[in-house]
Amino acid sequence: MSNTRYIKNPDGEPIAFTGTELEYAQFRKSLEYKNKRRDEYNIQHELNLLVDDINDGLFGENAKTGKFMQYVNSIKIRFPK
């Protein structure tokens, strides 16, 4: 059985969802995951780390050991897909 439900997007605006209980639960879980992970990323901080790595000469394989990749990987570890 399908019915319409509403869940808030990251900006607080309601999103209409029509589907089964299971589909709604999966949709809600997916949206919550995306919001938590998105909230962890700080684009200004990421760009600063990336510039630092470039200034330190980290390119190619060496870039995988830089501050930027460590930061991004720490978020991916905390919020795995």
C-alpha positions as CSV (number, residue, x, y, z in Angstrom):
1,M,0.0,0.0,0.0
2,S,1.4,3.4,-1.0
3,N,0.6,6.8,0.6
4,T,2.3,10.2,0.5
5,R,4.6,11.2,3.3
6,Y,6.8,14.2,3.8
7,I,10.4,14.4,5.0
8,K,12.5,17.6,5.3
9,N,15.4,18.1,3.0
10,P,18.6,19.7,4.3
11,D,17.1,23.2,3.9
12,G,14.1,22.3,6.0
13,E,11.7,22.2,3.0
14,P,9.3,19.2,2.8
15,I,9.9,16.5,0.2
16,A,6.8,14.5,-0.8
17,F,7.4,10.8,-0.9
18,T,4.9,8.2,-2.2
19,G,5.7,4.6,-1.6
20,T,5.5,1.6,0.7
21,E,6.5,1.5,4.3
22,L,9.7,-0.3,3.3
23,E,10.5,2.2,0.5
24,Y,9.9,5.1,2.8
25,A,12.2,3.7,5.5
26,Q,14.9,3.1,2.9
27,F,14.5,6.6,1.5
28,R,14.6,8.2,4.9
29,K,17.7,6.2,5.9
30,S,19.4,7.2,2.6
31,L,18.6,10.9,3.1
32,E,19.7,10.9,6.7
33,Y,23.0,9.3,5.7
34,K,23.6,11.9,2.9
35,N,22.8,14.7,5.3
36,K,25.2,13.5,8.0
37,R,28.0,12.9,5.6
38,R,27.4,16.2,3.8
39,D,27.5,18.1,7.2
40,E,31.0,16.6,7.8
41,Y,32.4,18.1,4.7
42,N,33.7,21.6,4.8
43,I,34.6,22.8,1.3
44,Q,36.7,25.7,2.4
45,H,38.7,23.5,4.8
46,E,39.1,20.9,2.0
47,L,40.4,23.4,-0.5
48,N,42.9,24.7,2.1
49,L,44.2,21.2,2.7
50,L,44.4,20.6,-1.1
51,V,46.4,23.8,-1.6
52,D,48.7,22.8,1.3
53,D,49.3,19.4,-0.4
54,I,50.0,21.1,-3.8
55,N,52.4,23.5,-2.1
56,D,54.1,20.5,-0.5
57,G,54.6,18.9,-3.9
58,L,52.2,16.0,-3.4
59,F,51.0,14.8,-6.8
60,G,50.1,11.4,-8.2
61,E,50.5,8.5,-5.9
62,N,52.1,10.8,-3.2
63,A,48.9,12.8,-3.0
64,K,47.2,9.8,-1.4
65,T,49.3,10.4,1.7
66,G,48.5,14.1,2.0
67,K,46.3,16.1,4.4
68,F,43.4,16.3,1.9
69,M,43.1,12.6,1.3
70,Q,43.5,11.8,5.1
71,Y,40.6,14.2,5.8
72,V,38.3,12.8,3.1
73,N,39.1,9.2,4.0
74,S,38.4,9.9,7.7
75,I,34.9,11.0,6.7
76,K,34.4,8.0,4.5
77,I,35.4,5.7,7.3
78,R,33.0,7.4,9.8
79,F,30.1,7.2,7.3
80,P,30.7,4.2,5.0
81,K,28.2,3.6,2.1
